[in-house]
Amino acid sequence: MTNPLECEVYTEHVAQPTVAKYAPSGFYMASGDASGALRIWDTTQKEHILKYEYRIIGGPITDIAWSDDSKRICVVGEGKDKFGAVIMWDTGSSVGEISGHSKFITTCDFKQTRPYRVATGSEDNNVGWFEGPPFKFNKFLKDHTKFINCVRFSPDGNKLVTVSSDKSGFIYDAKTGDSLTKLNPSECHTMGVYSASWSPDSKFVVTSSADKTLKIWDAEKGTCIKNLVIDNATNDHQQLGVLWQGKEIISVGINGEITYWDPESTSPKKVIHGHNKSVTALAFDSKTNMLYSAAYDGHIVAWNVASGETNVFKGKGHTNSVCRMFVHGDNLLSCAKDDSVRSTSFKSNEYGSSVGVESGPNDMSIAAKSSGLMAVVCAEAVSLVKSDKVSCKLAVKYSPISVALSPDETSVAVGGKDQLVHIYAVSNGQLVDNNVVLKGHRGNVTALAYHADGQHLASGDANREILVWDVAKKAPIVEGLWVYHTASVVSMAWSPDGDHLVSGGLDGNVYVWSLAAPSKRVTIKEAHKGGVTTVLFLDKETVASCGNDCAIKTWALKFQ
């Protein structure tokens, strides 16, 4: 948990996942989704083999809780016939009823010591109290006046904390349900409380709120002993969830940021910025070992590849999907569907000014040893951009999709919906149409990548095929062999030594091809569920990829 790079992604839900909880044994995970599916899967193997799948409540699952022996599971949510159930994990058989609530249940928890208790919280403003097994409704705890957002038993099994949209929190005896104390109203959050978590010794409770703060409470006295505050917080920093794990507190904001806190301090220890929208572009700076990622919402994040530390640029950036990025010296060049190309300085750490281009760009390219020249393709034009201005614009009669600028900046290759690759010369900063066309694709040309020697060009299409051309001869040297994608090829990049080409497709797969041995390949199946958007080499043995699953991954290659 201390290393954010140690992350695994589970992709087997067919609907949006809503909650996941480890079994106390640590061997299994129970996860629920918006369709009402409860999946129990192995956590010890990379394959995450499914053990059981149940449909318990017939609607979106909002919370899950395990018993201490990892044999019973409480599941609650927005069901059609019922709002919750307690089942045996390995058979799905009932271990009682979760009844009594008049509206759907938002949260639940399982007391981890005997005698067992289950607590639930609902949009009917009540906390349900259940005793068992078999579990039966015993009473309501009626202290809250608005939705109950979280209920949690203390690790030692002596107390229960409940928090609500009414800004308040209560602590109860975990055996009887009798009220013990109320979190001090004069120190309470100023907006609804979303989540709560106990310290490992059960002496303290941390709460998270829409007021963008966390508070640590003395569980015996109900007094606030510390406020944890995010500097310069905006509405995007509302704290939706919190977990006290070991010596650290971790909270999650509405913007997807994960914040690490030291309970002995009042300011964040570390913030992991990330994406909660499809990741659409990547760029790598080999000098600093920094990877830059951009998303459908225009958000750009800088990642230290070695440590996982993250950073974001200040100021106002792109307002729409970023389609391409490149590192040029001390600047990050980016183009986006907000009809702009932008150069951002790493030294200032602030978004730079933008250059307007005609309509939303489809693609952008720079040379490996760029002078700062950018080739950009839009709906009906190919443009050259340099020094914060459009230096040349060439109208075309086809629809450009992809572009690649040659290493020596003397030619621009453009792939179109006409299934052709058009090669334009660059002379005195202008594009010259010499009527050079590469014919051979049977689908829209969706991706292009010049080899470092400038003599070879890789092109990929919507018909799944990748060709490698001898540009001077206008003939393919690889044809009919690299057709293993099962959907459109969307991104390609050459390795630093020029020996291999990596490709990513809408099929979610990544392939690494050998120029010296075209029949050989490295296959990375299901790299990104929903499709790959960008691939690139970090070094000759490491590939980075991103996709519609909002994830960025790096892959260590093994060539045979």
C-alpha positions as CSV (number, residue, x, y, z in Angstrom):
1,M,0.0,0.0,0.0
2,T,3.0,2.3,0.5
3,N,4.0,1.8,-3.1
4,P,1.4,3.1,-5.6
5,L,3.2,1.3,-8.4
6,E,2.1,-2.1,-6.9
7,C,-1.3,-2.2,-8.4
8,E,-3.5,-4.8,-10.0
9,V,-6.6,-4.3,-12.1
10,Y,-9.6,-6.6,-12.1
11,T,-11.6,-6.4,-15.3
12,E,-14.2,-9.2,-15.2
13,H,-17.3,-7.2,-14.2
14,V,-19.6,-6.6,-17.1
15,A,-21.2,-3.6,-15.3
16,Q,-19.6,-0.7,-13.4
17,P,-18.0,-2.0,-10.2
18,T,-19.3,-0.2,-7.1
19,V,-17.6,-1.8,-4.1
20,A,-14.9,-4.4,-3.3
21,K,-13.8,-5.9,0.1
22,Y,-11.0,-8.2,1.0
23,A,-11.9,-11.3,3.0
24,P,-10.2,-11.2,6.5
25,S,-8.1,-14.2,5.4
26,G,-6.7,-12.1,2.5
27,F,-7.2,-14.9,0.0
28,Y,-10.3,-13.7,-1.6
29,M,-12.0,-10.5,-2.7
30,A,-15.8,-9.9,-2.9
31,S,-16.8,-7.2,-5.4
32,G,-20.2,-5.9,-6.5
33,D,-21.4,-3.9,-9.5
34,A,-24.2,-1.8,-10.8
35,S,-26.1,-4.8,-12.2
36,G,-26.2,-6.6,-8.8
37,A,-23.6,-9.2,-9.5
38,L,-21.5,-10.3,-6.5
39,R,-18.2,-11.9,-7.6
40,I,-15.8,-13.7,-5.3
41,W,-12.3,-14.1,-6.7
42,D,-8.8,-15.2,-5.8
43,T,-6.3,-12.5,-4.8
44,T,-3.2,-14.7,-4.6
45,Q,-2.9,-15.4,-8.4
46,K,-2.4,-12.9,-11.2
47,E,-5.3,-14.5,-13.1
48,H,-7.7,-13.7,-10.2
49,I,-9.7,-16.8,-10.8
50,L,-13.4,-16.5,-10.1
51,K,-14.6,-18.7,-7.3
52,Y,-18.3,-17.8,-7.1
53,E,-20.7,-15.4,-8.6
54,Y,-24.2,-14.6,-7.2
55,R,-27.0,-12.3,-7.8
56,I,-28.4,-11.6,-4.4
57,I,-30.5,-8.4,-4.4
58,G,-31.3,-7.8,-8.1
59,G,-30.0,-4.3,-8.2
60,P,-26.9,-2.1,-7.7
61,I,-24.7,-3.2,-4.8
62,T,-23.6,-0.4,-2.6
63,D,-21.6,-2.1,0.2
64,I,-20.2,-5.5,1.3
65,A,-18.9,-6.8,4.6
66,W,-17.3,-10.1,5.6
67,S,-17.5,-12.0,8.9
68,D,-14.2,-12.5,10.8
69,D,-13.9,-16.1,9.7
70,S,-14.3,-15.2,6.0
71,K,-17.4,-17.5,5.7
72,R,-20.3,-15.1,5.7
73,I,-20.9,-12.0,3.6
74,C,-23.4,-9.2,4.1
75,V,-24.5,-7.5,0.8
76,V,-26.7,-4.4,0.5
77,G,-27.9,-2.1,-2.1
78,E,-30.8,-1.0,-4.3
79,G,-32.6,-4.2,-4.8
80,K,-36.0,-4.9,-6.4
81,D,-37.4,-7.3,-3.9
82,K,-35.0,-6.7,-1.0
83,F,-32.3,-4.3,0.0
84,G,-29.8,-6.7,1.6
85,A,-28.9,-10.2,2.5
86,V,-26.4,-12.3,4.5
87,I,-25.1,-15.4,2.7
88,M,-22.5,-18.2,3.1
89,W,-19.7,-17.3,0.8
90,D,-19.3,-20.7,-0.8
91,T,-22.9,-21.7,-1.3
92,G,-24.8,-18.4,-1.5
93,S,-27.3,-19.8,1.0
94,S,-29.1,-17.4,3.3
95,V,-27.9,-16.8,6.9
96,G,-30.8,-14.6,7.8
97,E,-32.7,-11.6,6.5
98,I,-31.8,-7.9,6.1
99,S,-35.2,-6.3,6.4
100,G,-37.0,-3.3,7.9
101,H,-35.7,-0.5,5.8
102,S,-38.1,1.4,3.6
103,K,-35.5,2.8,1.2
104,F,-32.4,1.3,-0.3
105,I,-29.4,0.5,2.0
106,T,-26.2,2.5,1.4
107,T,-23.8,0.9,3.8
108,C,-23.3,-2.2,6.0
109,D,-20.7,-3.7,8.3
110,F,-20.0,-7.0,10.2
111,K,-18.9,-7.1,13.8
112,Q,-15.6,-9.0,13.8
113,T,-16.1,-10.6,17.2
114,R,-18.8,-12.8,18.8
115,P,-21.6,-12.3,19.5
116,Y,-22.0,-11.4,15.8
117,R,-23.9,-8.2,14.8
118,V,-24.6,-6.6,11.4
119,A,-25.3,-2.9,11.1
120,T,-26.8,-1.2,8.0
121,G,-27.5,2.4,7.0
122,S,-30.1,3.6,4.7
123,E,-31.6,6.5,2.8
124,D,-34.6,6.2,5.2
125,N,-32.2,7.9,7.8
126,N,-32.1,4.9,10.0
127,V,-29.3,2.5,11.1
128,G,-30.5,-1.1,11.2
129,W,-29.4,-3.4,14.0
130,F,-29.3,-7.2,13.3
131,E,-28.4,-10.1,15.6
132,G,-27.5,-13.6,14.6
133,P,-26.7,-15.9,13.0
134,P,-29.2,-16.4,11.6
135,F,-29.5,-12.7,11.4
136,K,-32.8,-11.0,12.2
137,F,-33.9,-7.4,12.5
138,N,-33.7,-6.2,16.1
139,K,-34.2,-2.4,16.1
140,F,-33.4,0.9,14.4
141,L,-30.9,3.4,15.7
142,K,-32.7,6.7,15.0
143,D,-30.3,9.5,15.9
144,H,-29.6,10.7,12.3
145,T,-31.9,13.0,10.4
146,K,-30.5,12.4,6.9
147,F,-29.1,9.6,4.7
148,I,-26.7,7.3,6.5
149,N,-23.5,7.1,4.4
150,C,-21.2,4.8,6.5
151,V,-21.4,2.4,9.4
152,R,-18.2,0.7,10.8
153,F,-17.5,-1.6,13.8
154,S,-14.2,-1.0,15.6
155,P,-11.5,-3.7,15.1
156,D,-11.8,-4.8,18.8
157,G,-15.6,-5.3,18.4
158,N,-16.6,-2.9,21.1
159,K,-18.0,0.1,19.3
160,L,-19.9,1.1,16.2
161,V,-19.6,4.5,14.4
162,T,-22.2,5.9,12.1
163,V,-21.9,9.0,9.9
164,S,-24.5,10.8,7.8
165,S,-25.3,13.6,5.4
166,D,-26.6,15.5,8.4
167,K,-22.9,16.3,9.2
168,S,-23.1,14.2,12.4
169,G,-21.6,11.0,13.8
170,F,-22.6,8.7,16.6
171,I,-20.8,5.9,18.5
172,Y,-22.7,2.9,19.9
173,D,-22.0,-0.1,22.0
174,A,-21.3,-2.8,19.4
175,K,-22.9,-5.6,21.5
176,T,-26.2,-3.9,22.5
177,G,-26.5,-1.0,20.1
178,D,-26.9,1.4,23.0
179,S,-25.7,5.0,22.4
180,L,-22.3,5.8,23.9
181,T,-21.4,9.3,22.6
182,K,-22.0,11.8,19.8
183,L,-19.1,13.3,17.8
184,N,-18.9,16.8,19.3
185,P,-21.4,19.0,17.3
186,S,-19.3,22.2,17.8
187,E,-16.4,20.5,16.0
188,C,-18.3,18.6,13.4
189,H,-17.9,18.8,9.6
190,T,-19.6,21.7,7.8
191,M,-21.0,19.4,5.1
192,G,-22.2,15.8,4.9
193,V,-19.9,13.1,6.2
194,Y,-19.3,10.4,3.6
195,S,-17.1,7.8,5.3
196,A,-15.4,6.7,8.5
197,S,-12.6,4.4,9.5
198,W,-11.2,3.2,12.8
199,S,-7.6,3.3,14.0
200,P,-6.0,-0.2,14.4
201,D,-6.1,0.2,18.2
202,S,-9.9,1.2,18.1
203,K,-9.2,4.3,20.1
204,F,-9.8,6.8,17.3
205,V,-12.0,7.4,14.3
206,V,-11.2,9.3,11.1
207,T,-14.1,10.8,9.1
208,S,-14.1,12.3,5.6
209,S,-16.5,14.9,4.3
210,A,-17.9,16.9,1.4
211,D,-16.3,19.9,3.2
212,K,-13.0,18.7,1.7
213,T,-11.4,17.8,5.1
214,L,-10.8,14.8,7.3
215,K,-11.2,14.8,11.1
216,I,-9.7,12.5,13.7
217,W,-11.9,11.9,16.7
218,D,-11.3,10.5,20.2
219,A,-13.8,7.6,20.2
220,E,-14.2,7.6,24.0
221,K,-14.9,11.3,24.4
222,G,-16.3,12.2,20.9
223,T,-13.9,15.1,20.6
224,C,-12.0,16.2,17.5
225,I,-8.3,15.9,18.1
226,K,-7.0,16.8,14.6
227,N,-8.2,18.4,11.3
228,L,-6.5,17.1,8.1
229,V,-6.8,19.8,5.5
230,I,-5.9,19.9,1.8
231,D,-4.4,23.2,0.7
232,N,-6.2,25.3,-1.9
233,A,-9.0,22.7,-2.0
234,T,-11.8,23.1,-4.6
235,N,-15.1,21.3,-5.0
236,D,-13.1,18.5,-6.7
237,H,-11.4,17.7,-3.4
238,Q,-14.5,16.5,-1.6
239,Q,-13.3,13.4,0.3
240,L,-15.6,10.5,-0.6
241,G,-13.8,7.7,1.2
242,V,-11.2,7.1,4.0
243,L,-9.2,4.1,5.3
244,W,-7.0,4.0,8.4
245,Q,-4.5,1.2,7.5
246,G,-1.6,0.6,9.8
247,K,0.4,3.8,10.3
248,E,-1.2,5.7,7.4
249,I,-4.6,7.2,6.5
250,I,-5.6,7.1,2.9
251,S,-8.5,9.1,1.5
252,V,-10.0,9.3,-2.0
253,G,-11.4,12.6,-3.5
254,I,-14.2,13.1,-5.9
255,N,-11.6,13.9,-8.5
256,G,-10.0,10.5,-8.1
257,E,-6.9,11.7,-6.2
258,I,-5.6,9.4,-3.5
259,T,-4.1,11.2,-0.6
260,Y,-1.8,9.6,2.0
261,W,-1.8,11.1,5.5
262,D,0.4,10.7,8.5
263,P,-2.0,10.6,11.6
264,E,0.7,12.7,13.5
265,S,0.5,15.5,10.9
266,T,-2.2,17.8,9.6
267,S,-1.1,18.1,5.9
268,P,-1.0,15.5,3.2
269,K,2.1,13.2,3.2
270,K,1.7,12.3,-0.5
271,V,-0.9,12.8,-3.2
272,I,-1.4,10.3,-6.1
273,H,-3.0,12.1,-9.0
274,G,-4.6,10.0,-11.7
275,H,-7.4,9.7,-14.2
276,N,-11.0,8.8,-13.9
277,K,-11.6,9.2,-17.6
278,S,-10.2,7.3,-20.5
279,V,-6.5,7.9,-20.9
280,T,-5.9,9.1,-24.4
281,A,-2.2,10.1,-24.8
282,L,1.2,9.4,-23.4
283,A,4.7,11.1,-23.7
284,F,8.0,10.1,-22.1
285,D,11.0,12.2,-21.1
286,S,14.0,9.9,-21.0
287,K,16.2,12.6,-19.4
288,T,14.1,12.8,-16.3
289,N,12.4,9.4,-16.4
290,M,9.0,11.1,-16.3
291,L,5.9,9.8,-18.1
292,Y,3.1,12.2,-19.0
293,S,-0.4,11.0,-19.4
294,A,-3.5,12.9,-20.6
295,A,-7.2,12.0,-20.5
296,Y,-10.5,12.5,-22.2
297,D,-11.3,15.4,-19.9
298,G,-8.0,17.2,-20.8
299,H,-6.4,16.4,-17.5
300,I,-2.6,15.8,-17.7
301,V,-0.5,14.0,-15.0
302,A,3.2,13.7,-14.7
303,W,4.5,10.3,-13.3
304,N,7.9,9.4,-12.0
305,V,8.4,5.9,-13.5
306,A,10.7,4.7,-10.8
307,S,8.8,5.9,-7.7
308,G,5.2,6.4,-8.9
309,E,5.2,9.9,-7.5
310,T,2.9,12.2,-9.4
311,N,2.5,15.9,-10.2
312,V,0.0,18.1,-12.1
313,F,0.5,21.4,-13.9
314,K,-0.9,24.6,-12.5
315,G,-3.4,26.9,-14.2
316,K,-5.9,26.3,-17.0
317,G,-5.1,23.5,-19.4
318,H,-7.0,21.8,-22.2
319,T,-10.7,21.6,-21.9
320,N,-11.3,18.6,-24.0
321,S,-9.8,15.3,-25.0
322,V,-6.0,15.3,-25.5
323,C,-5.2,13.3,-28.7
324,R,-1.4,13.5,-28.8
325,M,1.6,14.6,-26.6
326,F,5.4,14.8,-27.2
327,V,8.3,16.0,-25.1
328,H,10.5,18.6,-26.8
329,G,13.4,19.8,-24.6
330,D,12.0,21.4,-21.5
331,N,8.4,21.5,-22.9
332,L,5.4,19.2,-23.2
333,L,3.7,19.7,-26.6
334,S,0.0,18.6,-26.7
335,C,-3.0,18.9,-29.0
336,A,-6.6,18.4,-28.0
337,K,-10.2,18.5,-29.3
338,D,-10.6,22.0,-27.8
339,D,-9.1,23.1,-31.2
340,S,-5.7,23.9,-29.8
341,V,-2.1,23.0,-29.6
342,R,-0.2,23.9,-26.4
343,S,3.4,24.1,-25.2
344,T,3.8,23.7,-21.5
345,S,7.1,24.4,-19.7
346,F,8.4,21.8,-17.2
347,K,10.4,24.6,-15.5
348,S,7.4,26.8,-14.7
349,N,5.1,23.8,-14.0
350,E,2.2,25.9,-15.5
351,Y,0.2,25.3,-18.6
352,G,1.5,27.3,-21.5
353,S,-0.5,29.4,-23.9
354,S,-2.4,27.7,-26.7
355,V,-2.4,28.0,-30.5
356,G,-5.7,27.7,-32.2
357,V,-6.0,25.2,-35.1
358,E,-8.8,24.5,-37.5
359,S,-11.4,22.2,-35.8
360,G,-10.5,19.5,-33.4
361,P,-7.1,17.9,-34.3
362,N,-7.1,14.2,-35.0
363,D,-3.3,13.7,-34.6
364,M,0.0,15.5,-34.1
365,S,3.6,14.6,-34.7
366,I,7.1,15.9,-34.1
367,A,10.5,14.6,-35.2
368,A,12.7,12.6,-32.9
369,K,15.3,15.4,-32.8
370,S,12.7,18.1,-33.2
371,S,13.4,21.8,-33.9
372,G,9.9,22.5,-32.4
373,L,8.1,21.9,-35.7
374,M,4.7,20.2,-35.3
375,A,2.6,18.6,-38.0
376,V,-1.1,18.6,-37.1
377,V,-4.0,17.1,-39.0
378,C,-7.6,18.3,-38.6
379,A,-10.8,17.5,-40.4
380,E,-9.9,18.9,-43.8
381,A,-6.4,20.3,-43.5
382,V,-2.7,19.5,-42.7
383,S,-0.9,22.2,-40.8
384,L,2.6,23.0,-39.6
385,V,2.9,24.8,-36.2
386,K,6.1,26.4,-34.8
387,S,6.9,29.2,-32.4
388,D,3.4,29.5,-31.1
389,K,1.8,30.0,-34.5
390,V,0.5,28.1,-37.5
391,S,3.2,28.6,-40.2
392,C,1.5,26.6,-42.9
393,K,-2.0,25.2,-43.6
394,L,-2.7,22.9,-46.6
395,A,-6.3,22.1,-47.4
396,V,-6.9,18.6,-48.6
397,K,-9.9,16.9,-50.3
398,Y,-9.8,13.7,-48.1
399,S,-10.3,13.3,-44.3
400,P,-6.9,13.1,-42.6
401,I,-6.8,10.8,-39.5
402,S,-3.1,10.2,-38.6
403,V,0.2,12.0,-39.2
404,A,4.0,11.4,-38.9
405,L,6.8,13.9,-39.3
406,S,10.0,12.4,-40.7
407,P,13.1,12.5,-38.4
408,D,14.8,15.1,-40.6
409,E,11.6,17.2,-40.8
410,T,11.7,17.1,-44.6
411,S,8.5,15.2,-45.2
412,V,5.1,14.6,-43.6
413,A,3.1,11.4,-43.9
414,V,-0.7,11.7,-43.6
415,G,-3.1,8.7,-43.3
416,G,-6.6,9.3,-44.5
417,K,-10.1,7.8,-44.6
418,D,-9.4,7.3,-48.3
419,Q,-7.2,4.3,-47.3
420,L,-4.1,6.0,-48.6
421,V,-0.8,7.4,-47.1
422,H,0.0,10.8,-48.5
423,I,3.6,12.0,-48.4
424,Y,4.2,15.8,-48.5
425,A,7.5,17.5,-48.7
426,V,8.5,20.3,-46.3
427,S,10.3,23.2,-48.0
428,N,11.1,26.6,-46.4
429,G,8.5,25.9,-43.7
430,Q,5.8,25.1,-46.3
431,L,4.0,21.8,-47.3
432,V,4.5,20.8,-50.9
433,D,2.2,18.2,-52.5
434,N,4.4,16.2,-54.9
435,N,1.5,13.7,-55.4
436,V,3.4,10.9,-53.5
437,V,0.9,8.3,-52.4
438,L,1.4,4.9,-50.8
439,K,-1.4,2.4,-51.8
440,G,-2.0,-0.9,-50.1
441,H,-4.4,-0.5,-47.2
442,R,-7.9,-1.8,-47.2
443,G,-9.1,0.4,-44.3
444,N,-8.8,3.9,-43.0
445,V,-5.1,4.6,-42.2
446,T,-5.4,5.2,-38.4
447,A,-1.8,5.2,-37.2
448,L,1.7,6.2,-38.6
449,A,5.2,6.0,-37.2
450,Y,8.5,6.9,-39.0
451,H,11.5,4.8,-38.3
452,A,14.5,6.6,-36.9
453,D,16.4,6.1,-40.2
454,G,13.7,8.1,-42.0
455,Q,13.6,5.5,-44.8
456,H,10.9,3.3,-43.3
457,L,7.4,4.1,-42.3
458,A,4.9,2.0,-40.4
459,S,1.2,2.4,-41.1
460,G,-1.7,0.8,-39.4
461,D,-5.4,0.7,-40.5
462,A,-8.9,0.1,-39.3
463,N,-8.8,-3.2,-41.1
464,R,-6.3,-4.4,-38.4
465,E,-3.3,-4.6,-40.7
466,I,0.2,-3.0,-40.2
467,L,2.5,-2.3,-43.2
468,V,6.1,-1.2,-43.2
469,W,7.1,0.8,-46.2
470,D,10.4,1.6,-48.0
471,V,9.5,5.2,-48.5
472,A,11.9,5.8,-51.4
473,K,10.6,2.8,-53.3
474,K,7.0,3.4,-52.3
475,A,6.7,-0.3,-51.6
476,P,6.0,-2.3,-48.5
477,I,8.8,-4.5,-47.0
478,V,6.3,-6.0,-44.4
479,E,2.9,-6.9,-45.8
480,G,0.3,-9.5,-44.9
481,L,2.2,-10.6,-41.8
482,W,1.3,-8.1,-39.0
483,V,-2.5,-8.7,-39.0
484,Y,-3.0,-10.1,-35.5
485,H,-5.1,-7.3,-34.1
486,T,-8.8,-8.1,-34.2
487,A,-9.9,-4.4,-34.3
488,S,-8.5,-1.1,-35.6
489,V,-4.9,-0.3,-35.0
490,V,-4.8,3.1,-33.1
491,S,-1.2,3.7,-32.0
492,M,2.3,2.6,-33.0
493,A,5.9,3.5,-31.9
494,W,9.4,2.3,-32.8
495,S,11.8,1.1,-30.1
496,P,14.9,3.4,-29.5
497,D,17.2,1.0,-31.3
498,G,14.7,0.7,-34.2
499,D,14.5,-3.1,-34.1
500,H,10.9,-3.4,-32.9
501,L,7.6,-1.7,-33.4
502,V,4.8,-1.7,-30.7
503,S,1.2,-1.4,-31.7
504,G,-2.0,-1.0,-29.7
505,G,-5.6,-1.6,-31.0
506,L,-9.2,-1.1,-30.1
507,D,-9.2,-4.9,-29.4
508,G,-7.4,-4.0,-26.1
509,N,-4.3,-5.9,-27.2
510,V,-0.7,-4.8,-27.5
511,Y,1.8,-6.4,-29.9
512,V,5.6,-5.9,-30.3
513,W,6.9,-6.8,-33.8
514,S,10.4,-7.5,-35.0
515,L,11.6,-5.8,-38.1
516,A,14.5,-8.3,-38.5
517,A,12.2,-11.3,-38.0
518,P,8.7,-10.2,-39.1
519,S,7.1,-13.5,-38.3
520,K,8.0,-13.1,-34.6
521,R,6.0,-11.1,-32.1
522,V,5.4,-10.5,-28.4
523,T,1.7,-10.6,-27.5
524,I,0.1,-8.8,-24.6
525,K,-3.5,-9.9,-24.6
526,E,-6.2,-7.8,-23.0
527,A,-3.8,-5.1,-22.0
528,H,-6.6,-2.6,-21.6
529,K,-10.3,-3.5,-21.4
530,G,-12.3,-1.3,-23.8
531,G,-9.3,-0.6,-26.1
532,V,-5.8,0.7,-26.1
533,T,-5.4,4.4,-27.0
534,T,-1.6,4.9,-27.0
535,V,1.6,2.9,-26.9
536,L,5.3,3.9,-26.7
537,F,8.7,2.5,-25.7
538,L,10.3,3.8,-22.5
539,D,13.5,1.9,-23.4
540,K,14.2,-1.0,-25.8
541,E,12.8,-3.5,-23.3
542,T,10.0,-1.6,-21.7
543,V,6.6,-0.5,-23.2
544,A,4.0,1.8,-21.8
545,S,0.4,1.7,-22.7
546,C,-2.9,3.4,-21.8
547,G,-6.5,2.9,-22.6
548,N,-10.2,3.3,-22.1
549,D,-10.0,1.5,-18.7
550,C,-8.4,4.8,-17.3
551,A,-5.2,2.9,-16.6
552,I,-1.6,3.3,-17.5
553,K,0.6,0.2,-17.6
554,T,4.3,-0.6,-18.2
555,W,5.4,-3.9,-19.6
556,A,8.8,-5.6,-19.4
557,L,9.4,-7.4,-22.7
558,K,11.0,-10.8,-23.2
559,F,12.2,-11.4,-26.7
560,Q,12.9,-14.9,-27.9
